[in-house]
Amino acid sequence: MSVTLALSVESLTARTALIAGLAIVALLLVGWRKPARAQLKAPRAAAFRSSRPIPVEQQDTPTYHRAGPIRRLLAAAGSGGIALVTGAVLAVVVAFAIAWAVISLTSLLQQ
């Protein structure tokens, strides 16, 4: 069973021109009410401004501590597990691609 797609060059060109025309109309409609230049905004009311400064407190950052050996071992095991799963998935994909290429190029199933 095969499915064919029958499109002529003329109909494909007409559809492409229609889509391009609709895209231009959409862009014109979107930009219709947008002003070309930025407008000046009214200044903020002085009532919201405070004359008192905001106090800033400076604190030292905590020093760096290396992770413990258990946490590093768990990270290594997790990385190894992710590598094994990724390798297995990649091996399945490559095997499927090679099998498909061999079957389709040698026509073994059609004999």
Secondary structure, DSSP 8 states (H G I E B T S, - for coil): --------HHHHHHHHHHHHHHHHHHHHHHTSSS-SS--------GGG--SS----------------HHHHHHHHHHHHHHHHHHHHHHHHHHHHHHHHHHHHHHT-TT-
